[in-house]
Amino acid sequence: MRAWVLAAGEGTRMRPLTANIPKPLLPVAGKPFLRHVVEALRDGGVADVTILIGWQAKRVREYFGRGDAVGVRIEYAEQAERLGTAHAIGLAKGHVDGPFLALNGDIVITANTVRGILDLHRKSGGPVMAIAEAADPSQFGVVEVRDGKVVGIEEKPKHPKSNLINAGVYAFDPDVFDLIAKPPK
C-alpha cells in the first residue's frame, strides 16, 4: 500500500505563519503536521509514501529526505498548479499501481485511523472517505451521506446540508483516475 500525501498548497489562510514555511511543516505538539502524518502512516502499516509538493517544496524535501529518519520510503511528486483535491489525487496516476491511501498533509491522524480506513477499503471493495462532525461545518467541505454512501460534497456552503465534513483521508483503487478524468456533467 502506498500513501499519496497532499502537501503542495501555500496555506494562505494561515498567514503570516505560512509566509516562509509550508503549512504541513508548521509545528504542532513539537513537530511538523506532516511528520505526525508520516509517523501515523508508518505505525498504521504503510511504508511507501509519496509526498505531493509544490510551494516551498525544497523545505519539505530537506526535512524528510528519503524518509530514513522516520522509517518509511519517501518519494516526491511536484504539483505546479493547484486545482483542487481531485486534481491533486489525479496526479497519483503513474505513481501507484494498486490501491492507495490519499490524505492531506496538514491533518491530525492516528495509526488506528490509518488501519481502520485500510480495513474498511479491503472489506468494502470500493473507495472510502473519512468524515468528521463539525459544530460549524460551513467552513469546510460539507459531506452529504445517504445509506452510508457519500452522495455530495459542497465546499464551504452558506447553508450546510449536514454537520459532516471531509476529514481529508481517502482509500482508492486506480479506477478513480478514470472518474477524475471525466468532465463534470
C-alpha positions in Angstrom: 0.0 0.0 0.0 1.3 3.4 -0.9 0.2 6.7 0.6 -0.2 9.8 -1.5 0.2 12.8 0.8 -1.1 16.2 -0.4 1.3 18.9 0.8 1.6 21.3 -2.2 -0.5 24.2 -1.0 0.6 27.6 0.2 -1.6 27.7 3.3 -2.7 31.2 2.6 -5.4 31.2 5.3 -2.7 30.6 7.9 -0.6 33.7 7.0 1.6 35.1 8.5 2.6 31.7 10.0 3.0 30.3 6.5 4.7 33.3 4.9 8.1 31.4 4.9 7.2 27.8 5.8 4.7 25.4 4.1 1.7 24.7 6.2 2.5 21.0 6.5 5.8 21.9 8.2 4.1 24.1 10.9 4.9 22.7 14.3 2.1 21.0 16.2 2.9 19.4 19.6 6.7 19.7 19.0 6.9 18.5 15.4 5.5 19.4 12.0 2.0 18.4 11.0 3.4 16.3 8.2 5.7 14.4 10.5 2.7 13.3 12.6 1.0 12.2 9.4 4.0 10.2 8.1 4.5 8.6 11.6 0.8 7.6 11.7 1.2 6.0 8.3 4.3 4.1 9.3 2.6 2.9 12.6 -0.5 2.0 10.6 1.4 -0.3 8.3 2.2 2.0 5.3 5.9 2.0 4.5 5.8 3.7 1.0 4.9 7.4 0.9 4.8 9.8 -2.0 4.5 13.5 -0.9 3.0 15.8 -3.4 4.9 19.1 -3.0 4.6 22.5 -4.6 5.1 25.7 -2.7 8.3 25.6 -0.6 9.0 22.1 -2.0 12.7 22.3 -1.1 11.9 22.7 2.6 9.8 19.5 2.6 12.5 17.6 0.8 15.2 18.9 3.1 13.1 17.9 6.2 12.3 14.4 5.2 14.9 13.3 2.6 14.2 9.7 1.6 12.4 9.0 4.9 15.2 7.1 6.7 14.8 9.1 9.9 11.1 8.3 10.1 11.3 4.7 9.0 9.5 4.9 5.6 10.5 5.2 2.0 9.6 8.7 0.7 9.3 9.8 -2.9 8.2 13.2 -4.2 6.0 14.4 -6.9 5.6 18.1 -7.8 2.3 19.9 -8.4 3.0 23.0 -10.5 -0.6 24.3 -10.5 -3.0 23.7 -7.6 -6.5 23.0 -9.0 -8.2 21.3 -6.0 -8.2 17.9 -4.3 -9.4 15.8 -7.3 -6.6 17.3 -9.4 -4.0 16.5 -6.7 -5.3 12.9 -6.3 -5.3 12.5 -10.1 -1.6 13.3 -10.2 -1.0 10.0 -8.4 -1.6 8.2 -11.7 1.7 6.8 -12.7 2.9 6.7 -9.1 0.6 4.0 -7.8 -0.1 0.5 -9.3 -2.8 -0.7 -6.9 -5.0 0.5 -4.1 -3.6 3.6 -2.3 -4.3 5.9 0.6 -4.6 9.6 -0.2 -4.6 12.2 2.6 -3.9 15.8 3.4 -0.5 16.6 4.8 -1.9 19.0 7.4 -4.3 16.8 9.4 -4.1 15.0 12.7 -4.4 11.3 12.2 -3.6 8.2 14.2 -2.3 4.8 13.2 -5.6 3.3 14.3 -7.4 5.6 11.8 -5.0 4.5 9.0 -5.6 0.8 9.8 -9.4 1.4 10.0 -9.6 3.1 6.7 -7.4 0.4 5.0 -9.5 -2.3 6.6 -12.8 -0.7 5.5 -11.4 -0.3 2.0 -10.5 -4.0 1.8 -13.9 -5.1 3.2 -16.0 -2.8 1.1 -14.1 -3.3 -2.2 -14.7 0.4 -3.0 -13.5 3.9 -2.2 -13.5 5.1 1.4 -13.6 8.6 2.6 -13.2 9.6 6.3 -15.7 12.2 7.6 -16.0 14.0 10.9 -18.7 16.0 12.7 -18.2 19.8 13.0 -20.1 22.3 15.1 -19.8 24.8 12.3 -19.4 22.9 9.1 -19.8 26.0 6.9 -16.0 26.5 7.0 -15.3 23.1 5.5 -16.2 20.7 2.7 -19.6 19.5 3.8 -20.4 15.9 3.0 -23.9 14.6 2.3 -24.4 10.9 3.1 -27.3 8.6 2.3 -27.3 4.9 3.3 -23.6 5.0 4.2 -22.6 6.4 0.9 -21.3 9.9 0.0 -23.8 11.5 -2.4 -22.4 15.0 -2.4 -19.7 17.4 -1.2 -20.1 21.1 -1.1 -17.2 23.4 -0.3 -17.9 26.0 2.4 -21.6 26.3 1.9 -23.6 29.1 3.5 -26.4 26.7 4.4 -24.8 23.3 5.1 -26.9 20.2 4.4 -25.3 18.3 7.3 -22.7 18.7 10.1 -20.4 16.1 8.4 -17.2 17.3 6.9 -14.5 15.9 4.7 -11.7 14.7 7.0 -9.1 14.6 4.2 -8.4 10.8 4.2 -9.3 8.5 1.4 -8.6 5.0 0.1 -8.9 4.4 -3.6 -8.3 1.9 -6.3 -6.7 3.1 -9.6 -10.1 3.2 -11.3 -10.5 6.6 -9.5 -8.3 8.1 -12.2 -10.9 7.5 -14.9 -13.5 9.2 -12.8 -11.3 12.2 -12.2 -10.6 12.5 -15.9 -14.3 12.6 -16.8 -15.6 16.1 -17.3 -18.4 17.1 -14.9 -22.0 16.8 -16.2 
